[in-house]
């Protein structure tokens, strides 16, 4: 049995913390001002943006907490440490976006039916300032390690807020020039649609990690067949591929090799294949010799698909045979 490891994970967590903290300061400062202006202008679009910025601030704060917790070494019963706290943070961000999107769709439809008086000038100015603030925040977070689903969640919040301010500024200009007050509600719907899209993506991706689905781009069935094609391998079963956290994948498998061959050398070959072709640098492999003519006799209760080499499949007894 052996294990292969590779531990390079890009931008340091300390650099991520500094970048996220800078973005948080920008967001919180502007959010407070926007709430006041939104109430004064009677603009749902601005209040929607302010609420979105509150979720931005919460998302960044959760990301900072998650980064600190994830850096703790494994201890006690937490054999992977607290790496999946980052995924909890990403899922919380996604769910928050979905709930807010539903609320703002309801409010926007109500305002489409009964449009209030909206001060277009205030909406336009605030929208333009919001674009500048969010451009700076987006730039800061884009420099962090976005392979982390946690950081990507915070980035998606900020990026969606940037698009929201663009829509808000356009709505303010339309109201100022034409007096069409429903433009404010239309802008709020645009923001809600963006929030919905980002929220679904975050919940889906974090859910895959919690359910220990194979990383995107890796087909376990094809991988099992590929491992069986390694010279000397008779059977592969109990093959599992999952993500510990975003950007950190792992694999385990029970490998049976032909009698008389060197299990250690074949394990090294398979570990190299997993690392070089599939970036699976965290691998745990149990390698044994096949027993007799029926490799399946070695493990009668394998989890998942049992992959056999063509030679082994031809040798294996027919289960339908009366002598089997």
N, C-alpha and C positions, 0 to 999 in steps of 0.2 A: 504494500500500500504506500502511496506517496502523495506529496502535495506540491504544486507549483505556485509561486507567488510573484506578483509584481505590484509595487505600491506607489507608482507615480500618479498623482492626481491633479496636475495642473497648478493653477493659481493658488497661492497659500491662503489658508483661512484667515490669517491676520490681515492680508491685503483685502480680502473680501469684506471683512468687518469694517475697515476704514472707508471703503467705497460705499458700502451700504449705509453707514452712519452719516456720511456726507449727504447722500440722497434723502435720508430721513429728515435731516435738519431743514432741507429745502422744502420738502413736502409739508411738514407740520407748520412751518412759518406761513406759507402761502394759503394753506387750508383755512387757518383761522381768519385770515382777511377775506377769503372767498365766501365764507358762511355769512359774514356781516353784509357784504355787497349783494349776495344772492337774495337775502331777505329784503334789503332795501330796494332792489330792482324788481322784486316779485318774479324772479326767473327760476323755473323748475330746472332748466338746463344747468344753471350755476349751482343750485343746491344739489343736483345729481352729481355734478363734477366734484363738489365738496365732499359728498358722501363717498364717492369713489376714491377721493384722496385720503379719506379716513381709512378705507380698507387698504390703500397703498401703504399708509403709515403702519397699520397693524401687520400687513404682510412683511414689511421690512423688519419690524420689530421681532416678529416670529422667526424670520430668517436669521436674524442676529442671535437669538436665543438658541435656535437649532444648531447653528454653526458651533457655538460654544459647547453645547451638550455633546454634539457629534465628535468633538475633539477629545472627549474623555476616553481613557483606555477601557477595554473590557474588564468587567469586575462582577463577582458574584454570579448570579444566574444569567446576566446579560453578556453572552459569549461574543456577540458582535458589537458590544458597547452600545452607544445610543445613536448609531448612524441613521436609523430609520426615523428619528425625530424630525429629520429634514423632510421626509416624505409626509409625515403627519402635518407639518407646516404647509407643504404644498397642497395637500388635500383640503386643509382648512381654508386656504386662499381660494381654491376652486369653488368650494361650497358657498363661501361668502359672496363670490361674484355671481353665482347662479341665483341666490336669494335676492340680492340687490337688483339684479336684472329683472326678475319677476315683479318686484315692487315698483320699479320705475316704468315698466311697461304699463302697469295698471294706472299709475299717476299720469303718464303721458297721454293715454287714451282719454282719461277724464278731462284733461286740459284741451285735447283736440275738440271735444264736444262742447266744453265751456271754457273758451280761452280767456285767461285773465289779462289785465293790463301789464305789459312788460316794458321796462325801460331799456330800449335797445342799445343806447350809448354805453350804459354801465356794463351790459352783457358783452358788448364788443371789446371794450377796454380790458375787462377782466379776462376774457378769453385769450386775447393777445398776450397779456402778461403770463397767463397760465401756460401758453405754448412755450414761452422762453424758459420758465421754471422747469417744466417737464422735459424739455430738450436737455437741460443740464443734468437732471436726475437720471434720465434715460442713458445719457452718455456715461455717467459715473457707473451705473449698474452694468452697462454693456461691457465694461472692462473687467468685471468680476468673472468668476468661474461659472459660466452659464451651462456647463455640462451637469451641474447640480440642479436637480428638479426644484429644490428649495429656492435657489437663487433665480432660476428661470421663472418660478411663480411670482416672485417680487418684480422681476423685469416685465413680465406680461401685464401686471397691474399698472406699472408706470407707463408702458407703451400704449396701453388702451386709454389711459388718461390723457396722453398726448393727442391721440386721435379725437378724444372727446372734446378737448379744448378747441381743436380746429373746427369741429362741428358747431361748438358753442359760439365761436367768433363769427362764423358764417351766419348763424342764426341771428346774432346781434346786429350784423350788418343789414340783413334782410329786413328785420323789424325797424331799424333806424331809417332805411330808405323807403320802405313800402308800407310800414305799419301792420304787416302780416304777423300777428301775435302767435299764430299756430306754429310758426317756424321754431319757436322755443321748444314746443312739445315734440316736434319732428326731430330736433337735435337730441332731445332726451331719448327718443326711440333708437336713434343711431348709436348712442352711447350704450344703451341696454343691449343691443344686438352684439356689439363688440365684447361686452362683459360676458354675455352668454357663450360666445365662441371660445373665449379664453378659459372660462370656467369649466366647460365641457372637456376641453383638452387636458386641463390640470387634474380633474377628477378621474378621467380615463387613465392617464399615465400613472398617477399615484396608485390607483386601484390595481393596475397590472402588477406593480411592485409588491403591494400587500398580498395579492393572490399568488405571488411567486411565479408569474408567467415568464416565459422565455423572453430575453431582451429582444427588442425590435431588430429584425434583420437576421435572427437565428431561428432556423426551423429544426426543432429537436429530432423530427423523423429523418430529415436529410443528414443531420449530424450523426445520428446513430448508424446510418448506412455508411457514412464516410469513415467512421471509426472501425466498422467491420471490414472495410477495405484495406486496413493496415495489415501488412504481411504478418501472419502468425495468429491474428485475432480470430477466434471461433465464434464468439458471441458477446453482445453488449446488452445488458439489461440494467434496471434501476438507474436509467440515465435521467438526470435532473439538471436543468439549466435555469438560473434565476438571477435576479438582481438584489444584492444586499441593500444597496441604496443606489441612487442615480449615478451612472458612470462607474459602478463597481460590480461587475458580474462574477458569477461563480458557477462551477459545474462539479457534478459528482457522478460516478458510474461504477458498476461492477463489470470488470472485463475478464472474459475467459479466453485463455490462449491454448494453443495446441500443446500436448504433452511433450516434454523434452526441450522446450524453448525457454529462453531466459526472460522471466516475467519482468525483472527489473529494467532490462533494456527496452522492452516493448512499452513499459509505462513511460519511460523517458521520451520515447518517440511520440507517444500519444499526447503527452503534456506539451511537447514542442508544437505539435499540430494544432492543439487547442489555442495556444498562445499566439502563434504566428498567423493562422488563418482566421481565427474568430475572436482574438483579443480576450480570451478566457484565461487570464493569468492566475486566477484563484481556482485551482482544480484539486479535487480529492478523488483518487482512483484506487479501488480495490482490484488487484490483479491476481488471478488464480489460474491454475491449470484446469482445463476441462476434464470432467470425470467420464471415463469410458467412451462409448459411442454416442451417448445421449447427453449433450451439454446441459439440457434443461434439468437434469437430475441434480445439478449442483444447487439450484435455487428454485424450489417449486412454487414460490409465491412472489414472483418479480413484480415490481410496481411499474405500470406502464407497458409500452411496447417492448417485446423481446426482439432484438436485431441479431440475425445470424449471417455469417458469411455464406457465400454460395456453396462452398465445399461442405460446410457443416450442415447446411440445409439438405444437401443431397444425401449425407450420411445418416441424418437423424431418422429414427424409426417413425413409421406412419402411425399417428395416434388412432386411426381407424382400424389398424391391423389387430386381429384377434390375439396375437402374441404380445401386444404392447401392454 
